[in-house]
Amino acid sequence: MPYLELDGNMVYFAGNQDKEGIPLLFCHGSGGGHHHWLYQLKAMPPPVKPLAFDLPGHGRSDNTPLDDVYMYRDWLKLFSQSFGLKNFILTGHSLGGAIAMAYALEHPEDLHGLILVGTGARLRVLPAFLEELKQGRVPETMIEYLYAPGASEELVNLGLREMKNTAPEVYLADLTACDNFDIRENLSQISLPTLIICGSEDSLTPVKYSQFLKENIPQSRLEIIEGAGHMAMLEQPDAVNRAIAKFIEEDLL
């Protein structure tokens, strides 16, 4: 299995490890893992080199989850350095999008472009969810916010199973990081070509969040994926992949 040792802990990653090509790094959202990007890992054509990883304390990675976006950003800096990534495209979903924006503000020299999926400049969390997590329970009603009404029953059931198998402390750390995140005043400082993707039926980070990003990030374009919810890359992978490929071809190559 592909692991990278980082400060004495093992980090799991998946994807194309060739030295040639433009690295395209995928960062998952709260309670997630690299597997949320499997459709993208399989579909990205050369010269792109797609890679996805599990954040600390998630999936197959060691260590414990962090409760601050900027701590995740600093961890990601160490990971990218250790992996030898330079001039790479950073993609983030939800919490991963927050991490990606924080990274772009702090380390723009590392990046070739930015892709933001189902995220926002501010990511407030329902207090009831945080309270239940503090009591050691994962609120299964979160699943209602993740998928569009038309999502397949199989996909929703897989998401629910994953949620039940994820420790409450992982969600608590991640959602605490989200709840404290707010860079609305800093968006105009993101100087990279940026693709913003949002499902038309996303009720967790609705389209207005992505429209706000588009209005405030200077070099950005917005792609709305019709019929998709918060997990657009799983619900409508072909449409998401086309949007990414078009952005890379037209804005980054």
C-alpha positions as CSV (number, residue, x, y, z in Angstrom):
1,M,0.0,0.0,0.0
2,P,1.3,3.5,-0.8
3,Y,2.2,5.4,2.4
4,L,4.3,8.4,3.2
5,E,6.0,8.7,6.6
6,L,5.5,12.2,8.0
7,D,6.7,13.2,11.5
8,G,6.6,9.5,12.5
9,N,3.1,8.9,11.3
10,M,2.0,7.1,8.1
11,V,-0.1,9.0,5.6
12,Y,-2.0,7.0,3.0
13,F,-2.3,8.2,-0.5
14,A,-3.5,6.9,-3.9
15,G,-3.0,7.8,-7.5
16,N,-0.4,8.4,-10.1
17,Q,3.1,8.5,-8.7
18,D,5.0,9.2,-11.9
19,K,7.4,12.0,-11.8
20,E,6.2,13.4,-15.1
21,G,3.1,15.6,-15.4
22,I,1.3,18.3,-13.5
23,P,0.4,17.1,-10.0
24,L,-3.3,17.4,-9.2
25,L,-3.8,16.9,-5.4
26,F,-7.3,16.1,-4.0
27,C,-8.2,16.9,-0.4
28,H,-11.4,15.4,1.0
29,G,-14.0,16.9,3.3
30,S,-15.2,16.3,6.9
31,G,-15.0,12.6,8.0
32,G,-14.0,11.6,4.5
33,G,-11.1,10.0,2.8
34,H,-9.2,9.6,-0.5
35,H,-11.9,7.3,-1.8
36,H,-14.3,10.2,-2.3
37,W,-12.1,11.1,-5.3
38,L,-11.8,7.6,-6.9
39,Y,-13.8,8.7,-10.1
40,Q,-11.4,11.6,-10.5
41,L,-8.3,9.5,-9.9
42,K,-9.3,7.1,-12.7
43,A,-10.4,9.7,-15.2
44,M,-7.8,12.5,-15.3
45,P,-5.8,12.4,-18.6
46,P,-2.2,13.3,-19.1
47,P,-0.4,15.5,-18.6
48,V,-2.2,15.6,-15.2
49,K,-0.9,13.4,-12.4
50,P,-3.8,12.9,-9.9
51,L,-3.1,12.1,-6.3
52,A,-5.5,11.8,-3.2
53,F,-4.7,11.3,0.4
54,D,-6.3,10.7,3.8
55,L,-6.0,13.6,6.2
56,P,-4.4,12.7,9.6
57,G,-6.7,10.5,11.7
58,H,-8.9,9.7,8.6
59,G,-9.2,6.6,6.5
60,R,-5.9,4.7,6.5
61,S,-3.7,7.6,7.8
62,D,-2.3,7.6,11.3
63,N,-2.4,10.3,13.9
64,T,-5.4,12.2,15.1
65,P,-7.8,14.6,13.3
66,L,-7.2,18.3,13.7
67,D,-9.8,20.9,14.7
68,D,-8.5,23.9,12.9
69,V,-8.3,24.6,9.2
70,Y,-4.9,26.4,9.5
71,M,-3.4,23.4,11.3
72,Y,-4.6,21.2,8.4
73,R,-3.1,23.8,6.0
74,D,0.3,23.5,7.8
75,W,0.1,19.7,7.8
76,L,-0.7,19.8,4.1
77,K,2.4,22.0,3.5
78,L,4.6,19.4,5.2
79,F,2.9,16.6,3.2
80,S,3.5,18.4,-0.2
81,Q,7.1,19.2,0.7
82,S,7.7,15.6,1.8
83,F,6.1,14.3,-1.4
84,G,8.2,16.7,-3.5
85,L,5.2,18.4,-5.0
86,K,5.9,21.7,-6.9
87,N,3.6,23.9,-9.0
88,F,0.7,21.6,-8.3
89,I,-3.1,22.0,-8.7
90,L,-4.9,21.8,-5.4
91,T,-8.5,20.5,-5.2
92,G,-10.6,20.6,-2.1
93,H,-14.1,19.5,-1.2
94,S,-16.0,21.2,1.6
95,L,-13.6,21.3,4.6
96,G,-10.9,20.3,2.0
97,G,-11.9,23.4,0.0
98,A,-11.4,25.6,3.1
99,I,-7.9,24.0,3.6
100,A,-7.2,24.6,-0.1
101,M,-8.1,28.3,0.1
102,A,-6.1,28.8,3.3
103,Y,-3.2,27.1,1.5
104,A,-3.6,29.3,-1.5
105,L,-3.5,32.4,0.6
106,E,-0.4,31.3,2.5
107,H,1.6,29.5,-0.1
108,P,0.6,30.7,-3.6
109,E,4.1,30.0,-4.9
110,D,3.5,26.3,-4.5
111,L,0.4,26.2,-6.7
112,H,-0.5,26.2,-10.4
113,G,-4.2,26.4,-9.8
114,L,-7.1,25.9,-7.4
115,I,-10.3,23.8,-7.6
116,L,-13.0,24.3,-5.0
117,V,-15.9,21.8,-4.8
118,G,-18.9,22.3,-2.6
119,T,-17.3,24.7,-0.2
120,G,-17.5,28.3,1.0
121,A,-15.6,31.2,2.5
122,R,-17.5,30.6,5.7
123,L,-18.7,27.2,6.8
124,R,-21.0,27.4,9.8
125,V,-22.3,24.1,11.3
126,L,-25.6,23.5,12.8
127,P,-25.1,23.7,16.6
128,A,-27.3,20.6,17.1
129,F,-24.8,18.5,15.1
130,L,-21.8,19.8,17.2
131,E,-23.7,19.1,20.4
132,E,-24.6,15.6,19.5
133,L,-21.0,14.9,18.4
134,K,-19.8,16.2,21.8
135,Q,-22.0,13.6,23.4
136,G,-20.2,10.9,21.4
137,R,-22.9,10.3,18.8
138,V,-22.7,10.9,15.0
139,P,-26.0,12.6,13.9
140,E,-27.2,10.4,11.1
141,T,-29.5,13.2,9.9
142,M,-26.4,14.7,8.4
143,I,-26.8,12.3,5.5
144,E,-29.9,14.3,4.4
145,Y,-27.7,17.3,3.6
146,L,-25.0,15.4,1.6
147,Y,-26.9,14.1,-1.4
148,A,-29.4,15.4,-3.9
149,P,-33.0,14.1,-3.7
150,G,-32.4,12.2,-6.9
151,A,-29.2,10.5,-5.7
152,S,-29.1,6.7,-6.0
153,E,-30.2,4.7,-3.0
154,E,-27.0,2.6,-3.2
155,L,-24.8,5.7,-3.0
156,V,-26.8,7.2,-0.1
157,N,-26.6,3.9,1.8
158,L,-22.9,3.7,1.2
159,G,-22.6,7.2,2.6
160,L,-24.6,6.3,5.7
161,R,-22.5,3.2,6.3
162,E,-19.4,5.3,6.1
163,M,-20.8,7.8,8.5
164,K,-21.7,5.1,11.0
165,N,-18.2,3.6,10.7
166,T,-16.5,7.0,11.4
167,A,-15.6,7.9,15.0
168,P,-17.6,10.9,16.4
169,E,-14.3,12.6,17.4
170,V,-13.3,12.7,13.7
171,Y,-16.4,14.5,12.7
172,L,-16.3,16.7,15.8
173,A,-12.7,17.9,15.0
174,D,-13.5,18.5,11.3
175,L,-16.8,20.3,11.9
176,T,-15.3,22.4,14.6
177,A,-12.6,23.4,12.1
178,C,-15.4,24.3,9.6
179,D,-17.4,26.2,12.1
180,N,-14.5,28.5,13.0
181,F,-13.5,29.1,9.4
182,D,-14.2,32.5,7.8
183,I,-12.1,34.1,5.1
184,R,-14.7,36.3,3.4
185,E,-12.6,39.3,3.8
186,N,-9.5,37.6,2.2
187,L,-10.9,36.0,-0.9
188,S,-9.7,38.8,-3.2
189,Q,-6.1,38.0,-2.2
190,I,-6.4,34.6,-3.9
191,S,-4.4,35.2,-7.1
192,L,-4.5,31.8,-8.8
193,P,-6.7,30.6,-11.6
194,T,-9.6,29.0,-9.7
195,L,-12.4,26.6,-10.7
196,I,-15.5,26.6,-8.4
197,I,-17.8,23.6,-8.6
198,C,-21.2,23.3,-6.9
199,G,-24.1,20.9,-7.2
200,S,-27.4,22.7,-8.1
201,E,-29.1,20.7,-5.2
202,D,-26.3,21.2,-2.6
203,S,-28.2,22.1,0.6
204,L,-25.0,22.0,2.9
205,T,-23.0,24.6,0.9
206,P,-25.6,26.0,-1.4
207,V,-25.0,27.6,-4.8
208,K,-25.0,31.1,-3.2
209,Y,-21.8,30.1,-1.4
210,S,-20.1,29.3,-4.7
211,Q,-21.5,32.5,-6.3
212,F,-19.9,34.5,-3.5
213,L,-16.6,32.8,-4.2
214,K,-16.9,33.6,-7.9
215,E,-17.7,37.2,-7.2
216,N,-14.7,37.7,-4.9
217,I,-11.9,35.5,-6.3
218,P,-10.5,37.5,-9.3
219,Q,-9.4,34.7,-11.7
220,S,-12.3,32.3,-11.1
221,R,-14.9,30.5,-13.1
222,L,-18.1,28.7,-11.7
223,E,-19.5,25.4,-12.9
224,I,-22.9,24.3,-11.5
225,I,-23.5,20.6,-11.7
226,E,-27.2,20.1,-12.4
227,G,-28.9,17.5,-10.2
228,A,-26.0,17.0,-7.9
229,G,-25.9,17.6,-4.1
230,H,-23.0,18.2,-1.8
231,M,-21.1,15.1,-2.9
232,A,-21.1,16.2,-6.6
233,M,-17.9,14.3,-7.4
234,L,-19.6,11.0,-6.4
235,E,-23.1,11.8,-7.6
236,Q,-22.2,13.3,-11.0
237,P,-18.6,12.2,-11.6
238,D,-18.6,12.6,-15.4
239,A,-19.9,16.2,-15.2
240,V,-17.3,17.0,-12.5
241,N,-14.5,15.4,-14.5
242,R,-15.5,17.3,-17.6
243,A,-15.5,20.6,-15.7
244,I,-12.0,19.9,-14.3
245,A,-10.6,18.8,-17.6
246,K,-12.0,21.9,-19.3
247,F,-10.5,24.2,-16.7
248,I,-7.1,22.6,-16.8
249,E,-7.0,22.7,-20.7
250,E,-8.3,26.3,-21.0
251,D,-6.8,28.0,-18.0
252,L,-3.7,26.1,-16.9
253,L,-2.0,24.5,-19.9
